[in-house]
Amino acid sequence: MKELIKDYCKQLRWGNSIVQNYADIKADTHEEFLAKLLEIEVKGRELNRKNRCLRQAGFDVIKTFNGYSFDHIEIPASIPLDDLKTAVLLKNRENLILYGPVGTGNYQRFLVMERN
């Protein structure tokens, strides 16, 4: 039966979300079941549309230090790692010099930092 439903959804171009969600819906009447099923599909499509628009907008990707390894970076002992992570250097108007070979993504390599 599930394969038949999947085939009908494919023919109607409804996607697989209906096949994935219909078994979890609890309803007293056929109309209530259908309304809940269609509600799930509408919300899913709206979410997909928003995500697609956000990707197409090309906004900057928010990056964090979670899981980032500082092993390959030389940081002077006078600069605590927490100061770097919390951008204290910027708040105190101190210089931060990043350099490295061209095309290596110098924003990822903090090789030399100076304080004024």
Phi, psi and omega in degrees: 000320181297321179294323178295315178297318179299319179294317178297318179298321179294316180296324180275357182059047179261352180081181184264358183295327178295317180297323182285332189255341189295329183289337183273350185278129176252124180211154180272331182233166177295321181296318179296318178300312181297318180298317180294319179297315179292326177298316178299318180295317180296315179296321178296318179293321178296317178297316177298320179296315179297315179297321178296318179295321178295319178295318182291334180292334177072032177297155177299146178276130178282124181245147178232174178272001179299122178077003181279135180258126178264014184297323185269010184246134176264115179241127179303147183296338181286351181247110177293145181299325178296325176297323178292315182293325183265004177061036177298328179302321180288320180296325180271004180058046178259154182284144174226115183251123179244126176211161180174181180299153180298135175083007181264001180074067186298343176293343179263349185241104178266089186271320181223133177229139179237147173250142176277000000 
